[in-house]
Amino acid sequence: RSIALAYEAVEHFPEKKVHITNELIHNPEVNDKLQSMEVEFVEKKGDGKDFSKIGDGDVVILPAFGASYEEMKLFDEKNVEVVDTTCPWVSKVWNTVDTHQKKGLTSIIHGKYAHEETVATTSFCEDYICVKNMKEAEMVADYILNGGDKEAFMEYFGKATSEGFDPDTMLDKIGLANQTTMYKAETRAIGQLFQKTMIKKFGPVDVKSHYMEFDTICDATQERQDAVIELTENSEKLGLDFILVIGGWDSSNTAHLLEIPHNAGVRSFHINRAECITADNKITHRLINGDIVTEDFVTDLSKDVVMGVTSGASTPDAAVQDSLSSIFLLKQLANKE
C-alpha cells in the first residue's frame, strides 16, 4: 500500500518537487527506486530534520512509519500537498496511546525509542516510557513494585521517556502499546508481566483502573512470525538446510524473524537483496548483533537444497523472487561442473 501510494504520487505530480520525510520502508531497493524517480529525502541533522528545502506547492510523502505530530503540524502550516502512506496498524497504535492519555495513563511502549515509528508514536503521548525488551520491562516492573534508585533509573531510561518523567508518580496507572514490528511473543509476555505487576500492587479488583493493553502487532508481521516459528519447530522433520530471511538490514520486523531460528539453533541468514548471494557460493548477511559478514553459503551443492524462506512485512515480492533465482543459479552452475 505505501509503495503504491508513493509511486503514484510521483506520477500524479510530474511538475512538482516531491519530498519524503524518511525512508518509505526499510527496503533498500524501494528507497533506491524512489531516489531514481528524483524524490528528495529530507536530510537528517544532529538536532532533527532539515525541512528548509520544502517549498511552497511541493509534495511531501509521509512514510509507512508515519510522521511525528510536530512534523504533521508543520506541513499543515505550509502550502504543500501531503501524501500520507502511514500503515493503518501504526495509526491504530496512535489511537491506543491517545486512549491512554484520555484515561490518565502513562504509555509503556514496547519498542526502540529511536525507531521512526516509535518516535512518531511518542509524539502523541504526554507521559511515556519505552522498553525495547523483556529485560527493560522487568526493570520497570521492579521499580513499580519496589521503588529504587530514581537517579539511576532515569539515567538508564532518560532517552526513552517523556520530558519531565517521574517514575515515582507516573507508573501507578499504565497502558501498554507497541511498535507494530516487534516480536509478538515478547510483547505478549511483557503484557502479562505488567498485568501481574499491577495486580500484585493494587489487587485483582482495582487492576482495571491501573492497567490497559491492546494488541497492535500488525497482521503481516504476526503471520510471518507464526510461519517462521512453525518452520523452525519442524526444521528437522523437513530436513531444512537453512532458513533465508529477506528484508532490509535496518528493518525491525525482519530482524525479529531472524531471531526465531537463530535462538533455536537453526542455520539462518538475513539478506537485504539478491546480490548478497554470489556465484562463488558466498553469502553476505546480517547477524543478530547487527554485524554484516560474508561466508560460505550452501554446504553441498551436489545434493538437493531444502530451505525455508520468509521476508519482512514490507519486502517486495520481486526481492524474494530475485533471491531465490540467485540460489537456483548456484545449483545450475554446480550441475554444469
C-alpha positions in Angstrom: 0.0 0.0 0.0 2.7 2.5 1.0 4.8 1.7 -2.0 1.9 2.0 -4.4 0.9 5.4 -2.9 4.4 6.8 -3.1 5.0 5.7 -6.7 1.6 7.1 -7.7 2.4 10.4 -6.0 5.4 10.8 -8.3 3.4 10.0 -11.4 0.5 12.2 -10.3 2.6 15.3 -9.7 5.1 15.2 -12.6 5.7 19.0 -12.5 6.2 19.3 -8.7 9.1 18.6 -6.5 8.4 15.6 -4.3 10.0 15.1 -0.9 9.8 12.2 1.6 10.4 12.7 5.3 12.3 9.4 5.8 12.8 6.0 4.1 9.4 4.9 2.8 10.0 1.4 4.2 13.1 -0.4 5.4 13.9 -1.9 2.0 16.9 -0.6 0.0 15.5 -1.5 -3.4 12.4 0.5 -2.9 14.2 3.5 -1.5 16.8 3.4 -4.3 13.9 3.4 -6.8 12.4 6.5 -5.2 15.7 8.2 -5.4 15.9 7.3 -9.1 12.5 8.9 -9.5 14.0 12.1 -8.2 12.2 12.0 -4.9 14.2 14.1 -2.4 14.8 12.5 1.0 14.6 15.1 3.9 18.1 15.5 5.3 18.7 14.3 8.8 20.9 16.5 11.1 22.1 16.1 14.6 19.2 18.1 16.1 16.5 16.7 13.8 15.5 17.0 10.1 16.1 19.9 7.7 12.8 20.9 6.2 14.1 24.1 4.7 14.2 22.7 1.2 10.5 22.0 1.1 8.9 24.9 -0.7 5.5 26.4 -1.4 3.4 24.0 -3.5 5.8 21.0 -3.1 4.6 17.4 -2.4 5.6 15.7 0.8 5.3 11.9 1.2 4.9 10.6 4.8 6.4 7.1 5.1 4.8 3.9 6.3 6.2 4.5 9.8 4.2 7.8 10.0 5.4 11.2 11.0 5.5 12.9 14.3 2.8 15.3 15.5 5.2 18.2 15.2 6.1 17.3 11.6 2.4 17.0 10.6 1.6 20.3 12.2 4.5 21.9 10.2 3.1 20.6 6.9 -0.4 21.8 7.8 1.1 25.3 8.2 3.0 25.0 4.9 1.3 25.2 1.5 2.2 21.7 0.5 0.4 18.6 -0.8 0.7 15.7 1.7 0.6 12.1 0.6 0.1 10.0 3.8 1.3 6.4 3.3 1.2 5.7 7.1 0.5 2.0 7.8 -3.1 1.6 9.3 -1.6 -0.5 12.1 0.6 2.4 13.1 -2.4 4.6 13.2 -4.0 2.0 15.4 -1.1 2.4 17.9 -1.6 6.2 17.9 -5.3 5.7 18.7 -4.2 3.3 21.6 -1.9 5.8 23.2 -4.5 8.6 22.7 -6.9 6.4 24.8 -4.1 6.1 27.4 -3.8 9.8 27.6 -7.5 10.4 27.9 -7.7 7.9 30.8 -4.7 9.4 32.6 -2.4 6.5 31.9 1.3 6.6 31.2 2.0 4.7 28.0 4.6 2.0 28.2 5.7 1.3 24.6 7.4 -1.9 23.7 9.7 -0.6 21.0 13.0 1.0 20.2 12.9 4.7 21.3 14.9 5.9 18.3 12.9 3.9 15.6 11.0 6.2 13.3 7.6 4.6 14.1 8.2 4.9 17.9 9.4 8.5 17.5 6.1 9.2 15.8 4.0 7.4 18.4 5.6 9.1 21.4 4.9 12.5 19.8 1.2 11.7 20.6 1.9 10.9 24.2 2.1 13.2 27.2 3.7 10.7 29.5 5.6 7.6 28.2 8.5 5.2 28.7 9.9 2.9 26.0 11.1 -0.6 26.8 12.9 -2.5 24.0 12.9 -6.0 25.5 11.8 -8.1 28.5 14.9 -7.1 30.5 14.0 -3.4 30.4 10.3 -4.3 31.1 11.4 -6.2 34.2 13.4 -3.2 35.4 10.3 -1.0 35.1 8.1 -3.7 36.8 10.6 -4.0 39.7 10.5 -0.2 40.1 6.7 -0.2 40.2 6.7 -2.8 43.0 9.8 -1.9 45.0 10.8 1.6 44.0 14.6 2.1 43.9 17.3 4.5 42.9 15.4 7.1 40.9 18.5 8.8 39.6 20.0 5.5 38.3 16.6 4.6 36.7 16.4 7.8 34.9 20.0 7.7 33.8 19.2 4.4 32.1 15.8 5.3 30.6 16.5 9.1 30.1 16.3 9.0 26.3 13.4 6.6 26.3 11.0 8.7 28.4 8.9 11.8 28.1 10.2 15.2 29.2 9.8 15.5 33.0 9.1 11.9 33.5 8.9 10.9 37.2 8.8 7.1 37.8 7.7 7.7 41.4 4.4 9.2 40.3 3.8 8.2 36.6 3.8 4.4 36.9 0.7 4.0 39.1 -1.6 3.9 36.0 -0.1 2.4 32.8 -1.2 1.3 29.4 0.8 -0.9 27.1 1.3 -0.3 23.4 4.0 -1.4 21.0 5.9 -0.7 17.9 4.0 -2.7 15.3 7.0 -4.7 14.1 8.2 -6.0 17.5 8.3 -9.7 18.3 4.8 -10.7 19.1 5.6 -13.3 21.7 7.8 -10.9 23.6 5.1 -8.2 23.5 2.6 -10.7 24.9 5.0 -11.7 27.6 5.6 -8.1 28.6 1.9 -7.5 28.8 1.5 -10.5 31.1 4.4 -9.2 33.2 2.8 -5.7 33.7 -0.6 -7.2 34.3 0.7 -9.4 37.1 2.7 -6.5 38.5 -0.3 -4.2 38.7 -2.4 -7.0 40.2 0.2 -7.6 42.9 0.4 -3.9 43.7 -3.2 -2.8 43.5 -5.1 -6.1 43.8 -7.4 -8.0 41.3 -10.4 -5.7 41.9 -8.7 -2.4 41.1 -6.3 -3.5 38.4 -8.6 -2.5 35.6 -8.2 1.2 36.5 -4.4 0.8 36.7 -3.6 -1.2 33.6 -4.8 -1.4 30.0 -3.4 -3.1 26.9 -4.3 -3.6 23.2 -2.8 -5.9 20.6 -1.2 -3.7 17.9 1.2 -6.1 16.2 0.4 -5.8 12.5 -1.2 -8.8 10.7 1.6 -9.0 8.2 4.2 -9.2 10.9 2.2 -11.6 13.0 1.6 -14.0 10.1 5.3 -14.1 9.2 6.4 -14.7 12.8 3.9 -17.6 13.2 5.1 -19.1 9.9 8.8 -18.9 10.9 8.0 -20.4 14.3 6.3 -23.3 12.5 9.3 -23.7 10.1 11.7 -23.6 13.0 9.9 -26.1 15.1 9.7 -28.5 12.1 13.1 -27.9 10.7 14.5 -31.4 11.4 11.4 -33.1 10.1 11.5 -31.0 6.9 15.3 -31.5 6.6 16.0 -27.8 6.2 19.5 -26.8 5.3 18.8 -23.3 6.4 16.1 -20.6 6.7 16.6 -17.5 4.5 15.1 -14.2 5.7 14.9 -11.4 3.1 14.4 -7.7 4.0 16.1 -4.5 4.9 19.0 -4.8 7.3 17.6 -1.9 9.3 14.1 -3.4 9.3 12.9 -4.2 12.8 10.3 -6.8 11.9 12.8 -8.6 9.6 15.4 -8.7 12.3 12.9 -10.3 14.7 12.2 -13.0 12.1 15.9 -13.9 12.1 15.9 -14.2 15.9 13.4 -17.1 15.9 15.5 -19.7 14.0 18.8 -18.3 15.4 17.6 -18.7 19.0 16.5 -22.3 18.2 20.0 -23.1 16.8 18.7 -23.4 13.2 21.1 -22.2 10.5 19.7 -19.0 9.1 20.7 -15.9 7.1 19.2 -12.4 6.8 20.0 -10.7 3.4 18.7 -7.4 2.2 18.8 -8.1 -1.6 19.5 -10.9 -4.1 23.1 -9.6 -4.7 24.0 -10.8 -1.3 24.2 -14.3 -2.8 27.1 -14.5 -5.3 28.1 -17.0 -7.9 31.1 -18.3 -5.9 28.6 -19.7 -3.3 29.2 -16.9 -0.8 26.5 -15.1 1.2 26.7 -11.6 2.8 24.2 -11.4 5.6 23.4 -9.6 8.8 24.0 -11.3 12.2 21.8 -10.9 15.2 24.1 -8.3 16.7 23.9 -6.2 13.6 27.3 -7.1 12.1 27.4 -7.8 8.3 29.6 -10.8 7.4 30.4 -12.8 4.3 30.8 -16.6 4.5 30.3 -19.8 2.6 26.7 -20.4 1.8 25.3 -23.8 0.6 27.4 -26.6 2.2 26.9 -29.2 -0.5 25.6 -28.1 -3.9 25.7 -31.6 -5.3 22.7 -32.5 -3.2 19.2 -31.2 -3.1 18.9 -27.9 -1.2 16.0 -27.8 1.2 15.3 -24.3 2.6 12.7 -22.2 4.4 12.1 -18.7 3.0 10.4 -15.7 4.6 10.6 -12.0 4.1 9.9 -8.8 6.0 6.4 -7.3 6.0 7.4 -4.6 3.6 9.8 -6.6 1.3 8.6 -6.6 -2.3 7.8 -10.0 -3.8 10.3 -9.2 -6.6 13.1 -9.1 -4.0 12.2 -12.6 -2.8 12.0 -14.0 -6.3 15.3 -12.5 -7.3 16.9 -14.0 -4.2 15.5 -17.4 -5.0 16.8 -17.0 -8.5 20.3 -16.4 -7.2 20.1 -19.8 -5.3 18.7 -21.6 -8.4 21.6 -20.2 -10.4 24.1 -21.6 -7.9 22.6 -25.1 -8.4 22.7 -24.7 -12.2 26.4 -23.8 -12.1 27.1 -26.7 -9.8 25.3 -29.1 -12.1 27.3 -27.9 -15.1 30.5 -28.6 -13.2 
